[in-house]
Amino acid sequence: MARTFHDIPLQRPVTPLLDQIGRPADLRALDREDLEQVVDELRAYLLWCVGRTGGHFGASLGVIELTVALHYLYQTPEDRLVWDVGHQTYPHKILTGRRDAMLEIRQQQGISGFPKRSESEYDTFGVGHSSTSISAGLGMALGAQMAGRDRRVAAVIGDGAMTAGQAFEALNHAAHTKANMLVVLNDNSMSISHNVGGLANHFARIWASKSYIALREGGKKVLQKMPAAWEFVRRTEESMKNMVSPDALFESIGFNYIGPIDGHDLHELLRVIENMRDLKGPQLLHIYTTKGKGFAPAELDPIGFHAINKIEPKTEQSAPAASASGIKYQDVFGQWLCDTAARDEKLVAITPAMCEGSGMVPFSKRFPHRFHDVAICEQHALTLAAGLACEGQKPVVAIYSTFLQRAYDQLIHDVALQNLDVTLGIDRAGVVGEDGATHGGVFDIGFLRCVPNMIIAAPSDENQCRQLLTSCYRYQGPAAVRYPRGTGPGVVMESGLNALPVGKANQVRKGHGVAILSFGPLLGEALAAGEQLDASVIDMRWIKPLDSELLDKLSESHQLLVTVEDHQRMTGAGSAVNEYLIEKGHSVALLNLGLPDQFIHHGKRDSLLAQHGLNTAGMVDSIRNRLATL
């Protein structure tokens, strides 16, 4: 029976078997009859610890039986278990020596919310983006083969991740190499439909049985000498499978397909995986699971409970805390999208499986015929937008900064090279916080500003975000607006669709000696630093093109120009300012404040910014130290 909010224990649940498991070898020492209890204890412990810390939730609850089965049947870490995306790996972390560390997951100095090679030998491949597990697993299988090691490899991938082109590229290559590996397709009905019923389960058991496999392979050797008879038997088997399972695609590629089976039936999982584990060649097991299994709210709303915040105990006195900040940037984008579409019937919105996270749900309901969720296919999203633009439409692509990296060739070759009218709403730009390095949006300025025809805007607040989206939408060519995760400072929002001049900054404070050039959401901290230093402060607004006229004036009237950005210093907006001033021969002193040449790991966003000197105190100290050297 699924638990509800009221069933989540405030105290640590009693887990006698789980407490004995410090590593998977301890799990393998248990009797099979004990594994159902391990599953129950693991689900209860996961509910408790994630309720205390927050984190990715639904996917982890859905793969508890699979995680137990794989670690029980494979000799991990010698055998390689490769996860995709990583949202579902909390049970894996608990079983691999990090049970107590789960209470500090995604916190600074705590363990990562995703698999991380430097964290554990059981994390065979670092992930955070989707659709990589089959490619990585295939590489490990081929590497073991080259080294002469009899090592098993199992790669887990979700139905959503299977929509990406990379997954099919890997499947095709695996079939070509005939590598010995198992791919587990975890279908939680978020993308691929499944056949559910006794007949499907019955045939899956038959096809995965050792007797059937032996009969099939033996018959194949005999009947291949009689081509007509073999073709008849092969087609009969294929027809039977197609009646009850969606296997035709995988079988035609070259995989032996088994399934679908119930991914929450532990004994069935153990039986089938054990039979498939040592088969030669590429194998694919299709299981169906329920995202959020065991927690009623997550089962009913798998999207809403993809991740959760810390669950606070409800009391009669408790009331929602009032927020001093503004609305979320993703909701600013979503409202702008609807308002613009109401005025312009050519607007078409595209997202690669980020409808909810990008604030596009209202648009998808109001304008369903102008909305395209292309699944986890970032490359296709950009080229689809390019094709729409070729026909005179006005595509707007909502995409996270970290995922835009996956479509860089399409951005250059299909959009910018042809100077097509495509607008990018780049969400989660800058430091993202608890999701860590895999999701950090700290590279987009560097890889965007070197692309010809592209313009790039960086709003400092939510109202300016709306204005700059309008500016970029009206620009005839590729344009991008980058904005951070979370809420803005709480400025008054305009109802109109007012554009700001392209390439023009706004001086918000006049001072002496020092001019602070702020790109994006750190303007508040920069303005506070300007007050302490009596410095000029400029809201730059545009990264490309820069306000060259203003830069010329500032370089002549100030001793030191300081750039501030929520991005890597290397290749960032500060680098663009440096390049311009050097090109023009200005001799003004410079200081670039931003993120260092390293990956920024998980922690609270404000804490990470402060750690790297991007709060007011850090800016003041850095500027004073630089002034002391002049």
N, C-alpha and C positions, 0 to 999 in steps of 0.2 A: 504493500500500500504506500502511495506517495505521501511524503511529509508536507506540511504546510509551514508557514512562518512560525506558527505557535509551537511547532514540534522541534525547531532548531534549539539544541540545548545551550544554555548559557555557560554551563560547566563542561569540561572535557568529557566526551562520552567514554564509557567503559569499553575498551577494545583489547581483550586478553590475547587474541591471536595476532592482531596487528602489532601489538607491542613486542611480539617475539620476532618480528620481521625487520631486521636492520639492513638487509640486502636481498636480492632475488633468490640467492642460494637458500636462504632461510624459508622462503616461500616454497621452493621446490622440495624441501624436506618434509612438508606437511602431506597428509593423506588427501586424496582428491575429495573425499567426503567433507573435509574441513574448508574447502575453498568457497562454498556458498556463504559460510559464516565470515570468511575474510572479505568477501564482496560487501556483505551487509555492514561490517565494521568500517570498511574503507569508505563507503557512501556516507555513513554517519559522521566519520571524522572529517571528511571533505566538507560536508555541510557546516560543521562547527568551525573549522579553521578559516574557510573562506568567508563565513559569516562574520568572523572577527577582523579579517584583513581586507575583504573585498578582492575582486579579481575575476578572471575568466571562469565561468561557472557552468553554464549549460553543457558545453561540449565535453567537459571533464566528467560530469555525471553520466553522460551517455556512453562512455567507453570503459567503464570500470570493469565489466566482465571481460572485455577484450584485453585490457591491460593485464589482468590477472592471468588469463589464458596464455598470452604470449610470453610473459616472464616465467610462467610455470613450465612451458614446453620448450622454450629456447634457452640455451646456456649463455644468457647475457652476463657480462658484457662481451664475452668472446664471440658469441653470435651477435650479429648487428640488428638492432631494432631502430628503425628510422621513422620519425614522426613528421607529419606535414603541418605547416603553420605553427603548431605548438599550443594552440588554445586548449587542447584536450589533454595536456601532459601532466596535470596536477596529480592524478593517481600514480602515474609513472614516477614522479618525483618522490611521493610518499613511500613507495615500495623500494626505492633505490637510495635509502640512507638519508633522506631529507625531510623526514616526517616532522620533527620539531622545528626545522627551519621554515616550514610552511607558514609559521606565525609571523614571519618577517618578509614574506614574498612580495616582490615589487617595491620594497622599501629600500632606501639608500643603504648600502652595505649589506642588504639582505640578498636572498637568492632571486634569480630572474624569473619572470613569469613565463619564459619560453625556454626550450632546451638550449643549453649553452655548453660547448665542448670544454671550456676551461673550468666549468663548475663541477662536472662529474664525468667519470669514464663511461657511464651509462648513457650520457647524452652524446650519441655518436655523430650528430650533425646539428649545427646551430641553425635555427629557423625562426621565422617571424612573418615572412612572406609565404604565400601559398604555392602549391603545385611543384615543390622541389623534391619530394621524398623519393619518387620513383627514379629520377635521374641520379640522386645521391646514392640510393640503395644499389642501383645497377653498377655505379662506379665502384662501390665497395665489393660487390660480388665479383666483378671482373678483376679487381685488385687482389682479392683473396685467391682467385684462380691463378693469376700470374705468379703469386708467391707460393703456390702449392699448398695452400691451407684449406682444410675441409671446414669451411665456415659457412653457417647458414645466414641468410639475410631476409628480413621481413620489413616491408615498407607499408606504412598505413597512410591512406589518403582519403579525404572526405569527398562526398558527391559534389559539393560546391567547387572544391579545388580541382576536381577532375574536368571541369569545363575549360580550364586554361590550356592553351596550345602546348605548353611545355610538357604537361602530363602525357599528351598523346605522342609527342616526339620521343619521350622516354619509353613509352610502351612499344612503339615501333622499333626502336633500337634494341630493346630487351629481347623482343621476339627474333630480331635479326641475329643477335649474338647467342641466342638459346641459353642465356645465363640461368643459373639455378637461383631463383629467388621467388619469394611469395609477396604478392601485392594484395593487401586487404583494403577493399573499397568499403568504407564506412558510410552507408547511405542512411541519413537521418531525415529523409524526405524533404530536405531544404532545396534540392535541385533535381535529383533523379528519382523518378517514381519506381515503386517496387511491387512485385506480385506477392501478396501475403496469403497464406492459406496452407492447409494440410498437404495438398498435392505438391506444391512447390517445395515444402520442407521434405516431403517424402522422397522426391526425385533428387534433391540436393544430397540427402543422406546416401542414396544409391550411388550417385556419381562420385562421391568422395570416398566411398568404401574401398578397401584394399582389394577385395575380391573383384569388384567391377573394373578397377584400374588394371588388375592383372589380366582379366578376361579381355579387356579392350586392347591392351598392348599385344597380347598373344594372338588375338584374332586379327589384328592389323598386320602382323608379320605373315600370317597364312594367307589372308584374303588379298593382300597387295600383289600376290602372284596371279590373282584373278581380278583384273581391274574392274570389270563390270560388277562383280559381286561386292568388292570393297566399296565402290562408289554408292551402291544401293544401301549398304549398311551405314556408311558415313552419313548419307542424306537422311536416313531414317533417324539416326541418333540426333542429328542437327534439328530435325523437325520436332522431335520430342522435347528437346531443350527449349526451342523457341516457343513452344506452347506454354511453358510455365516460367521462363526466365529471360531477361534481356541480355542474352549472352552473345548474340550473333556478332556484334562489333568486336568484342574481345577475342572470340574464337577466330574471326577472320584475320585479325592482326597477327595471331600466332600464340595466344595464351590459352592454357587449359583453364576454363571458367567453371567455377562451382558456386552455386547459390541461386537465389538469395536465401540466407538462413537468418533466424532470429538471433541478433547479437546480444540479447539479454538472457538467452538460454545457455548458461555456462557449460553444462555437460555436453550439449550439442557442439558448442564452439571447441571445446577440448577434443572431442572425437574427430571433428572434421579437420582442424588444424594439425592434429597429430598425424592424420593420414596424408595431408598435403605437404607437410614439413620437409620430407626427404625425397619428394618427387623431383625428377630431373627436368630441367627446362623451366620456362616462366609460368608461374601459376597465379591465378587471380581468384580470390575468395570475396564474394559479395555478401555483406551482412547488412541488415537493416536494424537501426537502433532508434531510440527516442532521445532527442536532445533534452537535457534536464531531467533524465530518468530518476525517479525517486523523490523529486521535489515538485509538488503539484503546481505552484505558480510558474515554474520554468517549463514544465511540460505543456501548460496551456499557452505560454507566451515565450517560445524559444528564442525569438529575436530580442525581445525586451530583456531577457535574462541571459543573453550571451555573456555579459559580464555584469557584476553588481558592485555596489559600494558596500562598505561595512554596514552590517545590519545592527541597528540599535534596538535594544529592548523597548517595547512600546508600553508606556504608562499613561494613566489618565491625565497627568499633568503635562506630558510632552506635547509639543506643538512644533510645526515646521519652522525652522529658523529663517528669518528674513535675510535675503541676499542683498548685500550692499553693492554688488557689481551689476553689470548690465546683462543683456540677453546673450545667448551663445552666438558665436560667429556663424556656426552652421545654420542657425535659425534666421540670422540676418540674410544669409545667402538664399535660403529657401523662400523667404518672403519677397526678396528682390526678384527672384526667378518668377514667382507667380505674378507679381505686379508688372514685370516687363512683358511676360507672355500675354497678359491681358491686353496689352497695347500693340504687340507685334506678333502676328500670327505665324511669322517665319521662325520664331524661336523654337528650337528643339533641344531638349535636355537629355544628357547621356551620363550614365554612371556605371562603373565596373563593380557592381555588387555592393555599393555603399549608399543605398537610398536613404536608410534611416540615419546613418552616421553623418550624411551630408545635408540633412534637413530637407530632403526632397519628397517626403511622403505627401504633404499637401499638394504639391505640383502633380505628382503621379495620379492623384485622385481627381484634380480639377482638369488636367490636360492629358488624359491617358494616351491619346493618339500621338502626342508629341513627346512622349517619355520612353526612353529605352534603357532598361537595365540589362547590360550585356553579359552579366555574370563576371567571374574573375578573369577578365580578358582585357587587360589594359591596352595592349597593342591594338586589338580590334576597335576599342573605344575611340582611339585617336584617328585611326584610318576611316572608321565609319563617319566621324565628324568631318573629316576631309572630303569624303564623298558627298555628304549632305551640302557642304559649303560649295562644292562644284556645281550644284543644282540651284544655287541661290538661296539656300536656307541659312539660318543663323544658329549654328550649333553651339551649345554651352556644355562643356565637360566638367563635371564635379569629380575631383580626384584628390586623394591624399598626397601630400608631397612625397612621402616615402614610396608610394606605389607608382607615381609618375616616372620614377627611375626605370621601371620595367618597360616603358613605352618610349624610350628616348629616340630610338631610330625612327619610329613613326612620327614623332614630334618634328624631327629635323627633315626627314625625307618626304613625308606625305603631307605635312602641314606647312612648315616654314619655307621650305624650298619653293613651294608653289604659291607662297604668300596668300594662303587661304584664310578666310574670315572665321576663325575658331577662337572662342573665348574659354580660358581655363580658370575655374575656381579652385585654387589650390589650398585645400584644407589641411589642418595639422602641420602648418609650416612652423619651423623652429623647434625648440625643446618641447617634447610631448609629455615628459614626466614618467609615470610608472611603467609605461610600455617599453621604455628603454631604447637601446641603440637600434634595434631592428625597425623601429617605427619613427625614429627621429627625422624631422623634416629640415635638416641642416645643410643640405647640399644643393637645393633647387636653384638658388641664386647663381651659384657657380656654373651649373650646367645649362641654365636658361640664358644668361646674359651674353654668352658667346654665340648664340644662335642668331643669324641675321633675320631681319624683319620682325623680330619679337620685341614687344614692349612688356614691362614688368612693373606692377604697382604693389606697394606695401602700406596698407592703411594702419593708422595709429589708434583708431577706435571703431566702434561698430557703425556709426553713422558715415564715417569716411569710407568704410568698407562698402557700404551701399553706393556711395557716390563714385568710387573708383571702379566698381563693377559696371556701373552705367558708362563710365568713360571708356573702359576697355571693350564693352559690348558695341559701342558706337564707332570704335576704331576699325578701319577696314584692313584687317590683317590679323595675324596671330597675336593674342594678348593674354596676359596672365595676371591674376590678383592673388597674392599669397596672404593668408591670414591664419592666426594661431588656433589651437584647440582651446575650448573653454569660453568664458564670458569676457565681454569688453569692460571698460571702466565705468560704463553707465551714463553715457552722454545722451542728450535728447535726440531722438530719431526723427528725421524728416519723412514726411509721407510721399513727397514727390520723387521723381527720378531725375535728379540733378547731377550733371557731370562736372568733373573738375578738369581744368586744362591739362593736357598731356605734357609731362616733363616740367611742371611748375611746382616748386616747393612753397612752404609757408613758414615765415619766421614768426615764432610764437613768443620769443623773448629777445630783447636787445640788451647786450652786455658789452663787456670790454675784454680784450686780450684773447679770450678763448671763445671759439664757436663750436657748439656740440651739434653734430648732424645726426639726427635720429631717423633710422629706417624701420618703420613698423611699430609694434605694440609696446616698445620700451620707452615711448615718449614721456610718460609720467615720471619714470625714474630719471630720465635725462633732464626734464624740466626742474625736478627737485635738486638735482646736482647743479644745474645752472643757477638756481637761486643761491645756493651756498657759495658758489664761485664767482657770482656776478658775471656769468658767461652768457653769450648769445645762444639761443636754442632754436634749431630749425627742424620742423617736421618735413622731411624730405619727400615723402609720399611716393616718389618714383625712383626706382633703381635703374631703369632704362626706359627712356632717356633721362639722364641727369639734368638738373637745372644748371646748365653751364654758366649762364649769365650770373646767377647768384653765387656760384662757386668762385667766379672771377672776382666779384666784389668782396666776398668774405676773405679770400686769400690776400687781398690788398689791405684790408682793414683790421685783421686779427693776427696775433702772433702764433696761435696754435689752432689747427682744425682737428676735431675729435669725431670720429665716426662711431656709431653705436648700432649694433644689429644683433638679432636673435638668429645667428647663422655662423658658420665657420668663417674665421677671419680670412683664411686662404680662399681666394676666388670670390669672396663675398662683395657686398656693396662698398665696404671700405676700400677694397682693392680697386673697384671701379673708380672711386674718387682719386686714389693715388695715381692711377694710370692717366686720368684726365689732367691732373695738375702737373704731372711730369711732362706730358705731351705739350702742354701750354707754357712750360718753363717757369711756373710759379715756384717760389723758394720758401713758401710757408712751411712751418714745422707740422708734422702729422702724428696722430695717434689713432690706431685702429683698435676698437674694443669689440670683441665678439668671442666666439668659441674657439678653443685651441684645436690643433691638428690631431685630434683623437676622437674616438667614438664616445658619445655621452651616454652613460648607462642609466639605469632606472633610479628614480627617486622623485620627490615632490618637485614640481617645476620651479617654484620660487626658490627652493633650497639649491637646486642645480644652477640656476641663474646667479644666485649669490656666491656660490662656490667659484664661479668663473668671473666674478667681478662685474656682473651685469645688473646689480642693484644700485641704488643711489650711493651707498657708502663705498662700494667698490669702484664706481665711476669717479667719485671725488678723489679717492686715494690714488688711482691710476693717473688722473690728470695732474694732481699735485706733484707726483713723482716725475712725470714727464716735464712739467714746468721747471722742476729743479735742475734738469739736465740742459736747459736752454741757456 
